[in-house]
Amino acid sequence: MRNKRTYSIQDLGLTRRETNILQGLKTPEQIQDYVSRLKNNEEPDGDTCLSVRQVLRKKHAHCIEGAFVAATALWMQGYPPLLMDMKAKNDDDHVVALVRRGRYWGAVSKSNHVWLRWRDPVYRSLRELAMSYLHGYVSARNHIALRSYSRPFDLRKRDPAQWATNEDSCWDLAWDLDQSRHYDLVTPEQARKLRPHDKVQLRAGEIIEHP
């Protein structure tokens, strides 16, 4: 049976130094800047799902790893630590940390590419927010790949030892996020008719932040 406890910031188990780094990021925009400055985790030794502690130590991350860090920093500034997973066809998922100001949703996003990045909290629903990523989500075969998005995944309901201080990869949590409730963005018929990117868009997609 899954643990139904709700955890608090005091349960994170981070060191004073780790806490100070994240508490020093006072706004979602500053959190995004920090996550963007992290080098891209190219996983040279195989697939990883690094915890917050490991990311702060190694100073690199890919999307879900950056989302762990961003959600933790947001939590320290009074935002709930929420993740959203986006599923794609023939491509990797993308995970963001959700930001809500009033009624409106935005996202902190770790991506080395131009399309799947920060979103200002101006979207009236999570569907609107996820839709803003649709046309930038292109598979290696030049197909628009994004298909669905998850309901908010609340890290307060998961033991921080799984994702904040874990010294192994955080696959259990990643699996649960992957298996959480998702909602379709397009119908199968719409998906078949999505137009591939043209040459200009493909060139723009080659822009990366960290070589």
C-alpha positions as CSV (number, residue, x, y, z in Angstrom):
1,M,0.0,0.0,0.0
2,R,1.4,3.4,-1.0
3,N,2.4,5.8,1.8
4,K,-0.4,8.4,2.1
5,R,1.7,10.8,4.3
6,T,2.2,14.4,3.1
7,Y,5.8,15.6,3.6
8,S,7.0,19.0,4.5
9,I,10.1,21.1,3.6
10,Q,11.6,20.0,6.9
11,D,11.6,16.4,5.7
12,L,13.8,17.2,2.7
13,G,17.0,16.1,4.4
14,L,19.2,18.5,2.4
15,T,22.4,20.0,3.9
16,R,22.6,23.6,4.9
17,R,24.7,24.3,1.8
18,E,22.3,22.6,-0.5
19,T,19.4,24.5,1.1
20,N,21.1,27.8,0.9
21,I,21.7,27.4,-2.9
22,L,18.0,26.8,-3.5
23,Q,16.7,29.3,-1.0
24,G,18.8,31.9,-2.8
25,L,16.7,31.6,-5.9
26,K,13.9,34.0,-4.9
27,T,11.6,33.9,-8.0
28,P,10.5,31.4,-10.6
29,E,12.5,33.4,-13.1
30,Q,15.7,33.1,-11.0
31,I,15.0,29.4,-10.6
32,Q,14.8,29.1,-14.4
33,D,18.0,30.9,-14.9
34,Y,19.8,28.6,-12.5
35,V,18.4,25.4,-14.1
36,S,19.3,26.8,-17.6
37,R,22.9,27.4,-16.5
38,L,23.3,23.7,-15.5
39,K,25.2,21.8,-18.1
40,N,23.2,19.3,-20.1
41,N,23.4,15.8,-18.7
42,E,24.4,13.7,-21.7
43,E,24.4,10.5,-19.6
44,P,27.8,9.2,-20.9
45,D,27.6,6.2,-18.6
46,G,24.0,5.3,-19.3
47,D,20.5,6.5,-18.4
48,T,20.2,8.5,-15.2
49,C,17.5,10.0,-13.1
50,L,19.5,12.1,-10.6
51,S,18.2,13.4,-7.4
52,V,18.3,17.1,-6.3
53,R,21.5,16.4,-4.3
54,Q,23.2,14.7,-7.2
55,V,22.4,17.5,-9.6
56,L,23.7,20.2,-7.1
57,R,26.9,18.2,-6.8
58,K,27.4,17.3,-10.5
59,K,26.1,20.6,-11.8
60,H,24.4,19.0,-14.8
61,A,20.8,17.8,-15.5
62,H,18.3,16.7,-18.1
63,C,14.7,17.6,-18.0
64,I,13.3,15.5,-15.0
65,E,16.5,16.1,-13.0
66,G,16.1,19.9,-13.6
67,A,12.4,19.6,-12.7
68,F,13.3,18.1,-9.3
69,V,15.6,21.0,-8.6
70,A,13.2,23.6,-9.8
71,A,10.2,22.1,-7.9
72,T,12.3,22.0,-4.7
73,A,13.4,25.7,-5.1
74,L,9.8,26.7,-5.8
75,W,8.6,24.9,-2.7
76,M,11.1,26.9,-0.6
77,Q,9.5,30.1,-2.1
78,G,6.0,29.1,-1.1
79,Y,4.9,27.3,-4.3
80,P,3.7,23.7,-4.3
81,P,6.3,21.3,-5.7
82,L,4.4,20.1,-8.8
83,L,5.7,18.3,-11.9
84,M,4.0,17.7,-15.2
85,D,5.0,15.0,-17.6
86,M,4.4,15.3,-21.3
87,K,4.4,12.1,-23.4
88,A,5.5,11.9,-27.0
89,K,5.4,9.3,-29.8
90,N,8.8,7.9,-30.9
91,D,10.5,10.4,-28.6
92,D,11.4,10.9,-24.9
93,D,9.0,12.4,-22.4
94,H,9.6,15.9,-21.2
95,V,9.0,16.9,-17.5
96,V,8.6,20.4,-16.2
97,A,8.1,22.0,-12.8
98,L,4.8,23.9,-12.7
99,V,4.4,27.5,-11.6
100,R,1.0,28.9,-10.7
101,R,0.3,32.7,-10.2
102,G,-3.3,33.3,-9.4
103,R,-5.4,31.3,-11.9
104,Y,-2.6,31.0,-14.5
105,W,-0.1,28.2,-15.1
106,G,3.5,28.4,-16.3
107,A,6.6,26.1,-16.2
108,V,10.3,26.0,-15.3
109,S,11.9,23.7,-17.9
110,K,15.3,22.3,-18.4
111,S,16.0,21.8,-22.0
112,N,19.2,22.2,-24.1
113,H,17.1,23.2,-27.1
114,V,15.2,26.3,-28.1
115,W,11.6,25.0,-28.1
116,L,11.0,23.2,-24.8
117,R,11.9,25.9,-22.3
118,W,10.4,28.3,-19.8
119,R,6.7,29.3,-20.0
120,D,5.4,32.4,-18.4
121,P,2.4,31.8,-16.1
122,V,-0.2,33.1,-18.5
123,Y,-2.0,29.9,-19.4
124,R,-5.5,29.3,-18.1
125,S,-5.2,25.6,-17.9
126,L,-2.7,22.8,-17.9
127,R,-4.0,21.8,-21.4
128,E,-3.2,25.3,-22.7
129,L,0.3,25.1,-21.1
130,A,1.0,21.7,-22.6
131,M,-0.3,22.9,-26.0
132,S,2.3,25.7,-26.0
133,Y,4.9,22.9,-26.4
134,L,3.1,21.1,-29.2
135,H,4.8,22.5,-32.3
136,G,8.2,22.6,-30.8
137,Y,8.1,18.9,-29.9
138,V,9.7,17.3,-33.0
139,S,11.0,13.7,-33.2
140,A,14.2,12.7,-35.0
141,R,12.0,11.9,-38.0
142,N,10.7,15.5,-38.2
143,H,7.3,14.6,-36.9
144,I,5.3,16.6,-34.3
145,A,5.6,14.1,-31.5
146,L,3.7,15.4,-28.4
147,R,0.6,13.5,-27.5
148,S,-0.4,13.9,-23.9
149,Y,0.2,15.6,-20.5
150,S,-0.2,14.5,-16.9
151,R,-2.2,15.9,-14.1
152,P,0.0,17.8,-11.5
153,F,2.3,15.3,-9.7
154,D,2.8,16.5,-6.2
155,L,6.2,15.8,-4.7
156,R,4.9,16.5,-1.2
157,K,3.2,13.1,-1.4
158,R,6.5,11.3,-2.1
159,D,9.3,10.6,0.4
160,P,12.1,13.1,-0.3
161,A,14.5,10.2,0.1
162,Q,13.3,9.0,-3.3
163,W,14.0,12.2,-5.2
164,A,15.8,14.8,-3.1
165,T,18.6,13.0,-1.4
166,N,18.7,9.7,-3.2
167,E,22.2,8.6,-4.1
168,D,20.9,6.2,-6.8
169,S,18.8,7.0,-9.8
170,C,15.2,8.0,-9.0
171,W,13.6,5.5,-11.3
172,D,10.7,4.5,-8.9
173,L,9.5,8.1,-8.9
174,A,10.0,8.5,-12.6
175,W,8.0,5.4,-13.2
176,D,5.1,6.6,-11.0
177,L,5.1,9.9,-12.9
178,D,5.1,8.1,-16.2
179,Q,2.2,5.9,-15.1
180,S,0.1,8.8,-13.6
181,R,-3.1,10.0,-15.3
182,H,-2.4,11.6,-18.6
183,Y,-4.8,13.5,-21.0
184,D,-4.7,13.4,-24.8
185,L,-3.8,16.6,-26.6
186,V,-4.7,15.5,-30.1
187,T,-6.9,12.9,-31.6
188,P,-5.4,10.1,-33.7
189,E,-6.8,11.7,-36.9
190,Q,-5.3,15.1,-35.9
191,A,-2.0,13.5,-35.2
192,R,-1.9,11.9,-38.6
193,K,-2.4,15.3,-40.3
194,L,0.2,17.3,-38.2
195,R,2.5,19.1,-40.6
196,P,6.3,18.4,-40.3
197,H,8.6,21.3,-39.6
198,D,10.0,23.2,-42.6
199,K,13.7,23.9,-43.2
200,V,13.7,27.2,-41.3
201,Q,12.1,25.5,-38.2
202,L,14.6,22.6,-38.4
203,R,17.5,25.1,-38.5
204,A,16.1,26.9,-35.4
205,G,15.8,23.5,-33.7
206,E,19.6,23.0,-34.1
207,I,20.3,25.8,-31.6
208,I,21.5,24.4,-28.3
209,E,22.6,26.2,-25.1
210,H,25.3,23.8,-24.0
211,P,27.5,22.2,-26.7
